[in-house]
Amino acid sequence: MSNEETRLKKYNTNELIKYLRKKDLKLDDDDFTIIRKEKIAGLDFLELTKEEFRSIGFALGPATRLVKFITELKEAKAPLHEQKQSDFKENNDLQTAETNEKIHDPCVNISTTTSERISNETYLPEIASQRLRYYEIWNRPYVNWPCLEEFSKYLHDVTKVRVHNSFKMEIKVLRELFTKDHPAQLRLTHLEAQLKMQQIPRNIKRIYRRKVAKATKLLAKKEIVKEEIEIAKNSVIVNGYHRINKHYEDYHEASTQLVKRNLFDDGINESLATKKLRTAK
């Protein structure tokens, strides 16, 4: 048994995935998700066959490469001094890779205490599979929980609004799964902050739309008032015209009657004068 095989047997699931990522096995994220989902540790990995890899969801290509890698690993016999150098280099590489991953990954908070490092490998409780809608992406140590960007890529065919709502609901469920003093709560707080930062532009747009709608209503109200004033003015003018017209008609009728009366009086006076004149003759 080679030294590398002995060391590999001691790896947990997370360490095994980091180890395999360094090997040129042409594995993708789907393959590592299967390993994480099935909780395969180093000891389990060395005992798996091609049929077993296929049964848990591996494609033919990755399953063939993994079985060949395990066979070569078991058959490898390195000299003692090379084994020691290989062990030292492997351990340093793993530590360096883990440190760099935490530094460059925006989803990981590197300021962890000793108690947090101890519980970093804590996975979700069994009940989580019944409560979380996207259990597969959360079923990992809380320090490796997906950030908003990774979650959005996981739901690649979903609108941005739905991604944000789903992310918010998942965080709410995760908070209920862990106690208030659990370090995972700090991680959830960090994820909520990411969500709020993404939602700020949307909130600003919503406020702007409300202001525009309010201004539009005020403008429409002003137009209505303006139309009512114009209608009132027109009504006053029309009513005034009708009143003047009525007064004119009344005046015209009165004048006509007066003229008729004067003509009548003139006719009476003329007839009386004619009779007097005849009598005098």
Secondary structure by P-SEA (a helix, b strand, c coil): ccaaaaaaaaccaaaaaaaaaaccccccaaaaaaaaaacccaaaaaaccaaaaaaacccaaaaaaaaaaaaaaaaccccaaaaaaaaaaaaaaaaaaaaaaaaacccccccccaaaaaaccccccccccccccccccccccccccccaaaaaaaaccccaaaaaaaaaaaaaaaaaacccccaaaaaaaaaaaaaaaaaaaaaaaaaaaaaaaaaaaaaaaaaaaaaaaaaaaaaaaaaaaaaaaaaaaaaaaaaaaaaaaaaaaaaaaaaaaaaaaaaac
